[in-house]
């Protein structure tokens, strides 16, 4: 099986518009015709590298690569020249598609009739173990690695979680997440499969996002937490988007105050927190709309706390929490998060990191409650060890975000000769560092109170909203060396 099957099924289901962007629209049949034509070029190369923003050329390139039997590799076009050249050098023999090439990809007259006819007759490779995509991890703590997603991983995600052609007439999904993120790839597949029109934004702007929702009658949208915060700031108390039924957010940890403000700003919209990794072929757990509203209104602390969770496992996915010293953890006990299922890749450059039983170590720390809700408490690498005590930065960050003067916060462990590490909070907002420390101390014990509070105008982030902790840590270590 090959992901091109998704496009072929969508093309056979009718003439709905499949994708819209840049003032132009294509049906699924249009995308299939263009992808087949593109595949004749792509077969001469070892891979297809996509270097650009969201564009109608993206699904054509993705499915053209699938039909040609070569990996699709979307790269972060915002990288510096040296970084981007380094990634390009990893793919000798690849075809590089840049913005100047996109219009040609949408014009079959650039290919000869014989090539197009041959493409239509050529069957897509059927090996489910063929490589569908190589996606570079964001590299917030180290150099990016290429995660291998095979056709079977992506198809397992789609077929296990969605119903074909289930979207209502007129359903439309707004996609503003970067095309090199796993969510950008998954959105093409999920929306084509369900029959929902994809509307692309080449560049995110909160005002234009709201205007596009109103203009295009958007019913579903996916954002990262930084986008959600900016949308809520722009929308105010009433976003005025009556068609919008669902907002999914993910890609990074969403601060609870942001989620609560969003729920108030979009009172008629259902919210979905989607948790996944590049190596898991998109989402593996979701906290659905009913969970959000119930948690917000509940007087039961255990139920209300679920707004801090990422929800429960999707069909076909299992979670296991393991103690640091090994062995499974009990309900509510924090440990290392492992995941298993058909959609889980856990592979880099042909090297699998799955354990003998098929479990993938997410490198996240978390816990499962008795009802199967998963709570992520941060990356294992981020854990601060102060005087022999393990401290989860996320717990302190949540308390900091409850302070009226703090809008963003990240907590780091900086080397300390006496304690091993000291706790440093870097916050965006306004206030007195001593007063912010007292705020935390009043709500957590002394050992979790930041030794230092540093105010900044902004935090360094990836385009998907993940804080670049290594950048901050390097700055702090040089400052306090």
DOPA-919068 format. One line per 2 residues: their letters; for each residue x, y, z of N, C-alpha, C. Coordinates in steps of 0.1 Angstrom, whole numbers, m for minus. Example, Ala and Ser with C-alpha at 12.3 -4.5 7.8 and 13.67 -1.06 7.14 Angstrom:
BEGIN
AS = 132,m57,78,123,m45,78,132,m33,78  128,m22,71,137,m11,71,129,0,79 $
! end
This chain:
BEGIN
XX = 8,m12,0,0,0,0,9,12,0  3,23,m6,11,35,m8,1,47,m4 $
XX = 6,58,1,m2,69,5,m10,75,m7  m5,73,m19,m12,77,m31,m26,72,m32 $
XX = m28,60,m25,m42,54,m24,m52,65,m18  m47,73,m9,m56,83,m3,m61,93,m14 $
XX = m52,97,m22,m55,107,m33,m64,100,m43  m61,88,m47,m69,81,m57,m84,79,m52 $
XX = m85,75,m39,m98,74,m33,m106,87,m33  m99,98,m29,m105,111,m29,m110,115,m43 $
XX = m101,112,m53,m104,116,m67,m116,109,m72  m119,97,m67,m130,89,m72,m143,92,m65 $
XX = m142,100,m54,m154,103,m46,m162,114,m51  m158,121,m61,m166,133,m66,m157,145,m69 $
XX = m164,156,m73,m157,167,m78,m155,179,m68  m156,176,m55,m154,187,m45,m140,193,m46 $
XX = m140,206,m43,m127,212,m42,m119,206,m31  m106,203,m34,m98,196,m24,m88,206,m17 $
XX = m82,215,m24,m73,224,m18,m75,238,m25  m73,248,m16,m74,262,m20,m62,270,m15 $
XX = m56,278,m23,m45,286,m19,m40,296,m30  m36,308,m26,m31,318,m35,m41,321,m46 $
XX = m54,321,m43,m65,325,m52,m68,314,m62  m64,302,m60,m66,291,m69,m71,279,m62 $
XX = m79,270,m68,m84,258,m62,m82,246,m71  m80,234,m65,m79,222,m72,m88,211,m66 $
XX = m94,203,m75,m101,191,m70,m91,180,m67  m95,170,m61,m86,158,m59,m82,152,m72 $
XX = m91,152,m82,m88,147,m95,m77,156,m101  m78,169,m99,m67,178,m104,m54,175,m98 $
XX = m54,173,m85,m41,170,m78,m35,157,m83  m44,147,m85,m39,134,m90,m33,135,m104 $
XX = m40,142,m113,m34,144,m126,m21,151,m126  m20,162,m118,m7,169,m117,4,160,m110 $
XX = 0,153,m100,10,144,m93,15,133,m102  6,128,m110,11,118,m120,21,124,m130 $
XX = 18,136,m135,27,142,m144,41,145,m137  40,150,m124,52,153,m117,60,140,m114 $
XX = 54,129,m112,61,116,m110,70,113,m121  67,117,m133,76,113,m144,90,120,m142 $
XX = 90,132,m137,103,139,m134,109,133,m121  101,130,m111,106,126,m98,113,113,m99 $
XX = 109,104,m108,115,91,m109,130,91,m112  134,102,m118,149,103,m122,157,107,m110 $
XX = 151,109,m98,159,114,m87,157,105,m75  166,107,m65,166,99,m53,156,103,m42 $
XX = 152,116,m43,142,121,m33,137,134,m39  126,139,m33,121,152,m37,121,161,m24 $
XX = 129,172,m25,131,181,m14,122,194,m17  113,196,m8,104,208,m9,109,219,0 $
XX = 113,230,m5,118,241,2,110,254,0  99,255,8,90,267,6,79,267,16 $
XX = 70,277,14,59,278,23,47,270,18  36,271,26,24,264,22,20,269,8 $
XX = 16,259,m1,13,262,m15,6,251,m21  m2,253,m32,m9,242,m38,1,231,m44 $
XX = 14,236,m46,24,227,m51,27,216,m40  24,219,m28,28,209,m17,22,195,m19 $
XX = 8,195,m20,2,181,m21,6,175,m35  8,183,m45,13,177,m58,26,171,m56 $
XX = 35,178,m49,49,172,m47,48,160,m38  41,160,m28,39,149,m19,35,136,m26 $
XX = 24,138,m33,18,126,m40,26,122,m52  32,132,m59,41,129,m70,52,120,m66 $
XX = 58,124,m54,69,116,m49,64,102,m45  52,101,m39,47,87,m36,45,79,m48 $
XX = 39,85,m59,37,78,m71,50,73,m78  60,82,m76,74,79,m82,82,69,m73 $
XX = 77,66,m61,84,57,m52,97,63,m46  97,76,m44,109,83,m38,104,90,m26 $
XX = 113,92,m16,109,100,m4,106,114,m6  96,119,1,93,134,1,100,140,13 $
XX = 107,151,11,115,157,22,112,172,23  102,176,31,100,190,32,110,196,42 $
XX = 116,207,38,127,213,46,122,227,52  128,231,63,125,244,69,132,255,60 $
XX = 124,261,53,129,272,44,133,284,51  130,285,64,134,297,72,148,295,78 $
XX = 154,284,76,168,282,82,178,291,75  188,294,82,199,302,76,205,294,64 $
XX = 212,301,56,218,295,44,227,284,47  236,285,57,245,275,60,238,262,65 $
XX = 228,264,74,220,253,79,213,245,68  206,253,59,198,247,49,208,240,39 $
XX = 219,246,36,228,239,27,233,226,33  235,226,46,239,214,53,229,202,51 $
XX = 216,206,52,205,196,50,205,191,35  206,201,26,206,197,12,217,188,8 $
XX = 228,190,15,240,181,12,238,167,16  229,165,25,226,151,30,218,143,20 $
XX = 214,150,9,205,143,m1,211,144,m15  222,138,m18,227,139,m32,218,131,m41 $
XX = 216,137,m53,208,130,m63,193,134,m61  190,143,m52,176,147,m50,172,159,m59 $
XX = 159,160,m62,153,171,m69,149,181,m58  154,193,m59,151,204,m50,140,213,m56 $
XX = 129,214,m49,118,223,m54,117,235,m45  119,247,m52,118,260,m45,106,268,m51 $
XX = 103,279,m44,91,286,m49,91,289,m64  102,292,m70,102,295,m84,98,282,m93 $
XX = 98,271,m87,94,258,m94,79,255,m92  73,262,m82,59,257,m78,49,259,m90 $
XX = 49,270,m97,39,272,m107,41,262,m118  53,258,m122,56,248,m132,50,235,m128 $
XX = 51,232,m115,46,219,m110,30,218,m111  24,230,m112,9,230,m114,5,231,m128 $
XX = 15,230,m137,12,232,m152,17,220,m159  8,211,m163,12,199,m170,17,202,m184 $
XX = 15,214,m190,20,216,m203,35,217,m204  41,217,m192,56,217,m192,61,203,m194 $
XX = 53,193,m193,56,179,m196,51,175,m210  58,166,m217,53,161,m229,41,152,m227 $
XX = 32,152,m238,20,143,m237,24,129,m234  35,124,m240,39,110,m239,43,107,m224 $
XX = 50,117,m218,54,115,m204,41,115,m195  32,123,m198,19,123,m190,12,111,m191 $
XX = 10,106,m204,4,93,m206,11,82,m199  24,82,m199,31,71,m193,29,72,m178 $
XX = 29,84,m172,26,85,m158,13,79,m154  3,82,m162,m11,77,m158,m11,62,m159 $
XX = m3,56,m167,m3,41,m168,5,34,m158  15,42,m152,24,36,m142,17,34,m129 $
XX = 18,23,m123,12,20,m110,22,25,m99  16,30,m88,25,35,m77,31,22,m71 $
XX = 43,23,m66,49,12,m58,40,8,m47  39,m5,m45,29,m10,m35,35,m15,m22 $
XX = 48,m13,m21,55,m18,m9,52,m9,3  44,m14,13,41,m5,25,53,m1,33 $
XX = 64,m8,31,77,m5,38,85,6,31  80,10,19,87,21,12,87,33,20 $
XX = 97,42,18,98,54,26,89,65,19  79,69,27,70,80,22,76,94,24 $
XX = 82,96,36,87,109,39,98,108,49  107,118,48,118,120,58,115,134,63 $
XX = 113,135,76,110,147,83,120,150,93  126,162,92,137,165,102,130,171,115 $
XX = 135,165,126,130,170,139,135,184,141  128,191,150,130,205,151,143,209,157 $
XX = 150,199,164,163,202,169,164,213,180  154,212,190,154,222,200,165,220,210 $
XX = 170,207,211,181,204,221,193,199,214  193,196,201,204,190,194,202,192,179 $
XX = 212,187,171,211,188,157,199,180,152  192,185,141,180,178,136,184,165,131 $
XX = 175,155,133,176,141,127,165,139,118  167,130,108,157,127,98,149,115,103 $
XX = 136,118,107,128,107,111,122,100,98  122,87,98,117,80,86,103,76,88 $
XX = 94,81,79,80,77,80,77,68,67  74,56,69,71,47,58,56,48,55 $
XX = 52,43,43,38,44,39,29,37,49  33,26,55,24,19,64,22,27,77 $
XX = 31,35,81,29,43,93,19,54,91  20,61,80,10,71,77,m4,65,74 $
XX = m5,54,67,m18,48,64,m24,43,77  m16,37,86,m22,32,99,m28,44,106 $
XX = m22,55,107,m27,67,114,m41,71,107  m41,71,94,m54,75,87,m65,65,89 $
XX = m61,53,86,m72,42,85,m77,38,99  m69,40,109,m73,36,123,m81,47,130 $
XX = m80,59,125,m87,70,132,m98,77,125  m99,76,112,m108,84,104,m118,75,95 $
XX = m129,82,92,m138,75,83,m138,82,69  m137,74,59,m136,79,45,m148,87,41 $
XX = m146,99,35,m156,108,30,m167,111,40  m162,113,52,m171,116,64,m175,131,65 $
XX = m167,139,59,m169,154,60,m182,158,54  m189,168,60,m201,174,54,m198,183,42 $
XX = m207,184,34,m206,193,22,m202,207,28  m192,213,22,m188,227,27,m178,227,38 $
XX = m174,216,44,m164,216,54,m151,220,48  m144,229,56,m131,234,51,m121,235,63 $
XX = m109,231,61,m98,232,71,m88,242,68  m85,251,77,m75,261,75,m61,256,80 $
XX = m51,256,72,m38,250,75,m28,262,75  m23,265,87,m13,276,88,0,271,94 $
XX = 0,258,98,12,252,103,23,250,92  36,251,96,46,250,86,45,237,78 $
XX = 49,237,65,48,225,57,58,214,60  69,218,67,79,208,71,76,201,84 $
XX = 65,205,90,61,199,103,52,187,100  53,176,108,45,164,106,30,168,105 $
XX = 25,178,112,11,182,111,8,187,97  17,194,90,15,198,77,12,187,67 $
XX = 20,176,69,19,165,60,6,157,64  3,155,77,m8,148,81,m21,155,77 $
XX = m21,168,77,m33,175,73,m38,173,58  m28,171,50,m31,168,36,m38,155,35 $
XX = m33,145,42,m38,131,41,m52,130,48  m53,136,60,m66,135,68,m77,142,61 $
XX = m74,154,56,m85,161,50,m89,156,36  m80,151,28,m83,145,15,m92,132,18 $
XX = m88,125,28,m94,112,31,m109,114,36  m111,125,44,m124,127,49,m133,136,40 $
XX = m126,142,30,m134,150,20,m135,165,24  m127,169,33,m127,183,38,m117,191,29 $
XX = m122,203,25,m113,212,17,m102,218,25  m90,218,20,m79,224,27,m77,238,22 $
XX = m76,248,31,m73,262,27,m59,265,33  m50,269,24,m36,271,29,m34,286,31 $
XX = m27,289,43,m21,302,45,m6,301,43  0,309,35,14,308,32,22,314,44 $
XX = 16,323,51,23,329,63,12,333,73  15,330,86,5,332,96,5,346,101 $
XX = m7,351,102,m9,364,108,m23,363,115  m24,367,128,m36,364,135,m49,371,130 $
XX = m47,384,125,m58,391,119,m62,384,106  m53,381,98,m56,374,85,m62,360,87 $
XX = m57,354,98,m63,340,101,m78,342,104  m81,351,113,m96,353,116,m103,357,103 $
XX = m98,366,95,m104,370,83,m106,359,73  m97,350,73,m98,338,64,m108,329,69 $
XX = m109,327,82,m120,318,87,m133,323,83  m135,336,84,m148,342,81,m151,342,66 $
XX = m141,345,58,m142,346,43,m144,332,37  m137,322,41,m138,309,35,m147,300,42 $
XX = m154,304,53,m163,296,60,m156,284,66  m145,286,72,m137,275,78,m144,269,89 $
XX = m144,255,89,m151,247,100,m141,241,109  m128,239,104,m118,232,112,m105,239,111 $
XX = m97,240,121,m84,246,120,m74,239,129  m61,240,125,m51,235,134,m41,246,136 $
XX = m37,248,149,m27,258,152,m17,253,162  m6,259,164,3,256,175,0,266,186 $
XX = 4,264,198,1,272,209,4,287,208  16,290,202,19,304,200,9,311,191 $
XX = 5,304,181,m5,309,172,m18,312,179  m22,302,187,m35,303,195,m35,315,204 $
XX = m24,317,211,m23,329,220,m24,342,212  m18,343,200,m19,355,192,m33,357,187 $
XX = m40,346,183,m53,347,178,m63,352,189  m61,346,201,m70,351,212,m67,365,215 $
XX = m55,370,215,m52,384,218,m59,393,208  m59,388,195,m65,396,184,m80,396,185 $
XX = m85,384,188,m100,382,188,m107,389,199  m100,390,211,m107,396,222,m117,386,228 $
XX = m128,391,234,m137,382,241,m146,375,232  m148,379,220,m157,372,210,m151,372,197 $
XX = m147,360,192,m140,359,179,m149,362,167  m162,359,169,m171,362,158,m169,353,146 $
XX = m167,340,148,m165,330,137,m175,319,138  m187,322,134,m198,312,136,m196,299,129 $
XX = m189,298,118,m187,285,111,m177,276,117  m168,281,126,m157,274,131,m162,264,142 $
XX = m162,251,138,m166,241,148,m155,235,156  m143,234,151,m132,228,158,m119,235,156 $
XX = m112,237,168,m98,242,167,m89,231,174  m80,225,166,m70,216,172,m57,223,174 $
XX = m51,221,185,m38,227,188,m28,216,193  m16,218,190,m5,209,193,8,213,188 $
XX = 18,204,188,31,208,183,40,213,194  35,217,205,42,222,217,32,222,229 $
XX = 38,224,241,29,224,252,21,237,253  8,236,255,0,248,255,m2,252,270 $
XX = 2,264,274,m1,269,287,m16,269,290  m19,265,302,m33,264,306,m40,277,305 $
XX = m34,289,309,m41,301,308,m45,305,294  m37,301,284,m40,303,270,m52,295,266 $
XX = m52,283,270,m64,274,267,m77,279,273  m76,284,285,m88,289,292,m93,301,285 $
XX = m84,310,281,m88,322,274,m94,319,260  m88,309,254,m94,305,241,m108,299,242 $
XX = m110,291,252,m123,286,254,m134,297,256  m130,307,263,m139,318,265,m141,327,252 $
XX = m130,328,244,m131,337,232,m139,330,221  m139,316,221,m146,308,211,m156,299,218 $
XX = m166,305,224,m176,297,232,m183,286,224  m185,287,211,m192,278,203,m183,268,196 $
XX = m170,269,198,m161,261,191,m155,250,200  m154,238,194,m149,226,201,m133,227,200 $
XX = m127,224,211,m112,224,211,m106,210,213  m96,207,205,m89,194,206,m74,196,208 $
XX = m69,190,219,m55,191,221,m49,178,215  m40,179,205,m35,168,198,m20,166,202 $
XX = m17,154,207,m3,151,212,3,141,202  14,144,197,21,135,188,36,139,186 $
XX = 43,131,179,57,134,176,59,132,161  70,137,156,74,134,142,75,119,140 $
XX = 81,112,150,84,98,149,72,89,150  60,95,154,48,87,156,38,90,145 $
XX = 42,96,133,34,99,122,21,107,126  23,117,134,13,127,138,7,122,152 $
XX = m6,126,154,m12,125,167,m13,110,172  m10,109,185,m12,96,192,m22,97,204 $
XX = m25,109,208,m35,111,219,m42,124,216  m55,124,220,m62,137,219,m71,139,231 $
XX = m72,152,235,m82,156,245,m93,163,237  m105,157,237,m115,162,228,m123,174,233 $
XX = m133,179,225,m141,191,229,m149,189,242  m155,177,244,m163,175,256,m154,175,268 $
XX = m142,169,267,m133,170,278,m129,184,282  m126,192,272,m122,206,275,m133,213,283 $
XX = m145,213,278,m156,221,284,m160,215,298  m159,202,299,m163,195,312,m152,199,322 $
XX = m139,199,318,m128,202,327,m129,216,332  m133,225,322,m133,240,326,m144,243,336 $
XX = m155,235,335,m167,238,343,m167,230,356  m159,220,357,m160,210,368,m155,216,381 $
XX = m162,212,392,m157,215,405,m149,204,411  m148,193,404,m140,182,409,m126,184,404 $
XX = m117,185,414,m103,188,410,m97,178,400  m100,166,402,m94,155,393,m99,157,379 $
XX = m112,161,377,m117,163,364,m112,176,358  m112,187,366,m106,200,362,m92,199,357 $
XX = m85,190,364,m70,188,361,m68,182,347  m78,176,341,m77,170,328,m74,181,317 $
XX = m77,193,320,m74,204,310,m59,205,309  m51,200,318,m37,200,318,m31,187,310 $
XX = m40,179,306,m36,166,300,m37,167,285  m31,157,278,m32,157,263,m43,146,259 $
XX = m51,142,268,m62,133,265,m58,118,266  m65,110,258,m63,96,258,m58,91,244 $
XX = m53,79,244,m47,73,232,m57,71,221  m52,73,209,m60,71,197,m62,56,195 $
XX = m71,51,187,m73,37,184,m60,31,178  m56,20,183,m44,13,178,m31,18,184 $
XX = m32,27,194,m20,32,201,m21,28,216  m9,24,221,m8,20,236,2,29,242 $
XX = 0,33,255,10,40,262,14,32,274  26,34,278,32,28,290,41,38,297 $
XX = 39,39,310,48,48,318,58,39,326  70,42,324,81,34,331,88,42,341 $
XX = 91,36,352,99,42,363,113,44,358  120,54,363,134,57,359,143,45,361 $
XX = 140,37,371,148,25,374,143,13,366  133,15,358,128,4,350,115,m2,356 $
XX = 107,m9,348,94,m14,353,83,m4,351  71,m9,350,59,m1,347,55,7,360 $
XX = 51,20,357,46,28,368,31,26,370  27,29,382,12,28,385,5,41,381 $
XX = m9,40,382,m17,52,378,m13,64,387  m11,75,380,m7,88,387,8,89,390 $
XX = 16,79,387,30,79,390,38,84,378  46,94,380,54,100,369,66,91,365 $
XX = 68,91,352,79,83,347,81,87,332  88,78,325,91,80,311,80,74,303 $
XX = 76,82,292,65,78,284,70,70,272  64,58,271,66,49,259,53,47,252 $
XX = 54,45,238,43,44,230,45,32,220  34,25,217,35,14,207,23,14,198 $
XX = 25,10,186,13,9,176,18,9,162  9,6,153,12,4,139,18,17,133 $
XX = 13,29,138,17,41,132,31,46,137  36,39,147,49,44,153,61,40,145 $
XX = 68,50,141,80,47,133,92,44,142  97,55,149,108,53,158,121,49,150 $
XX = 123,55,139,134,52,130,141,64,125  154,64,125,162,75,119,172,69,110 $
XX = 171,74,97,181,70,87,183,55,86  173,47,87,174,33,86,177,26,99 $
XX = 178,33,110,182,27,123,169,28,132  164,17,136,152,17,145,157,19,159 $
XX = 149,26,167,152,28,181,141,22,189  132,14,183,122,7,191,128,m4,199 $
XX = 123,m7,211,128,m18,219,123,m31,213  128,m43,219,124,m56,213,109,m58,212 $
XX = 101,m52,221,87,m54,221,79,m43,213  87,m35,206,81,m25,197,77,m12,204 $
XX = 82,m9,216,79,3,223,89,14,219  84,26,217,92,38,214,93,47,226 $
XX = 105,51,229,107,60,240,106,75,235  95,81,240,92,95,235,102,105,240 $
XX = 109,102,251,118,111,258,110,122,266  97,120,267,89,128,275,87,122,289 $
XX = 85,130,299,81,125,312,66,127,314  59,118,320,45,120,321,39,110,330 $
XX = 25,110,331,18,101,340,4,98,333  m1,86,337,m15,83,332,m23,82,344 $
XX = m35,88,344,m44,87,355,m52,74,354  m61,71,363,m68,58,363,m77,57,351 $
XX = m81,68,345,m90,67,333,m83,68,320  m70,67,320,m62,67,308,m58,80,302 $
XX = m61,91,310,m56,104,305,m41,106,307  m35,111,297,m20,112,297,m16,127,300 $
XX = m8,128,310,m3,142,314,12,142,311  16,152,302,30,153,299,36,164,308 $
XX = 47,160,314,53,169,324,66,175,319  69,173,306,81,179,300,91,168,295 $
XX = 101,173,288,111,164,283,120,158,294  124,146,292,132,140,303,145,147,303 $
XX = 150,152,292,163,159,292,162,173,299  150,178,301,148,191,308,147,190,323 $
XX = 146,177,328,145,175,342,157,182,350  153,190,360,164,196,368,167,187,380 $
XX = 179,185,383,183,177,395,190,187,404  183,190,414,188,200,424,190,194,438 $
XX = 202,192,442,205,186,455,199,172,456  200,165,444,195,151,444,180,149,441 $
XX = 173,160,441,158,160,438,155,163,424  147,154,418,142,156,404,131,166,404 $
XX = 133,177,396,123,188,395,118,189,381  105,188,378,99,190,365,97,205,362 $
XX = 104,210,352,102,225,349,87,228,347  79,219,341,66,222,337,57,226,349 $
XX = 60,219,360,52,222,372,54,237,377  67,241,376,70,255,380,65,265,370 $
XX = 66,261,357,61,270,346,46,273,347  38,262,351,24,264,353,21,274,364 $
XX = 28,273,375,26,283,386,30,297,381  41,298,374,45,311,370,35,318,360 $
XX = 29,309,352,19,314,342,6,319,349  4,315,361,m7,319,369,m5,333,375 $
XX = 7,338,374,10,352,380,5,362,370  m2,372,375,m9,382,366,1,390,357 $
XX = 14,390,361,23,398,353,32,390,343  29,376,343,37,367,335,29,362,323 $
XX = 34,364,311,27,359,299,33,346,293  46,344,295,53,332,291,64,329,301 $
XX = 67,316,302,77,312,312,84,300,307  97,299,310,105,286,308,114,285,320 $
XX = 115,273,325,124,271,337,135,261,333  147,265,337,159,257,333,168,254,345 $
XX = 176,244,344,186,241,354,199,245,349  206,254,356,219,259,353,229,253,363 $
XX = 241,248,358,251,242,366,254,250,379  255,243,390,258,250,403,267,241,411 $
XX = 278,247,416,288,239,423,284,232,436  274,239,442,269,233,455,257,224,453 $
XX = 247,228,445,235,220,444,235,211,432  244,212,423,244,204,411,238,212,400 $
XX = 226,217,402,219,226,393,211,236,402  210,248,397,201,258,403,189,261,394 $
XX = 178,265,399,166,267,391,165,282,387  165,284,374,164,297,368,151,298,360 $
XX = 143,308,362,131,310,354,133,322,345  130,320,332,131,331,323,116,334,319 $
XX = 112,346,321,98,350,319,96,362,310  85,362,303,81,374,295,70,380,303 $
XX = 70,394,305,60,401,312,66,412,320  60,416,330,64,427,339,62,423,353 $
XX = 72,428,362,70,425,376,84,426,383  84,423,396,96,423,404,100,409,406 $
XX = 113,405,403,118,392,404,115,386,418  118,394,428,116,389,442,101,385,444 $
XX = 92,394,439,78,391,441,74,379,434  79,376,422,76,364,414,81,352,421 $
XX = 93,353,427,98,342,435,89,338,447  84,349,453,75,347,465,62,340,460 $
XX = 57,344,448,45,338,442,46,323,441  58,319,436,60,304,434,62,298,448 $
XX = 69,304,457,72,298,470,59,296,478  50,305,476,37,303,483,29,292,478 $
XX = 32,287,466,24,276,460,31,263,458  44,264,459,53,252,458,63,252,469 $
XX = 69,241,472,78,241,483,91,248,479  99,252,489,111,260,487,121,255,476 $
XX = 122,242,476,132,236,466,128,238,452  115,241,449,111,243,436,109,258,433 $
XX = 113,266,442,112,281,439,125,285,431  123,292,420,135,296,412,145,304,421 $
XX = 157,300,419,168,308,426,169,322,419  166,322,406,168,335,399,156,336,389 $
XX = 151,348,388,140,351,378,146,362,369  146,359,356,151,368,346,139,372,336 $
XX = 138,385,334,127,390,325,133,392,312  126,388,301,130,391,287,118,396,280 $
XX = 120,402,268,110,407,260,103,396,252  111,385,249,105,374,242,114,362,244 $
XX = 109,350,241,116,337,242,120,332,228  132,327,226,135,321,213,127,308,211 $
XX = 121,307,199,112,296,196,114,291,182  110,278,180,108,273,166,95,279,161 $
XX = 93,277,147,81,281,141,69,274,146  71,262,153,59,255,158,57,258,173 $
XX = 64,268,178,61,273,191,69,266,202  78,257,199,87,251,209,98,260,213 $
XX = 99,262,227,110,271,232,123,265,229  132,272,224,146,267,222,154,268,235 $
XX = 152,258,243,158,257,256,173,258,255  179,251,245,194,251,244,199,265,242 $
XX = 192,273,235,197,287,232,196,295,245  185,294,253,184,301,265,195,296,275 $
XX = 196,282,276,206,276,285,220,281,282  224,282,270,237,286,266,239,301,270 $
XX = 229,309,268,230,323,273,231,324,288  223,316,295,224,317,310,237,312,315 $
XX = 242,301,309,255,295,313,266,305,311  266,312,300,277,322,297,275,334,306 $
XX = 263,338,310,261,349,318,265,347,333  262,334,337,265,331,351,277,323,353 $
X = 285,321,343,298,313,344,307,319,354 $
! end
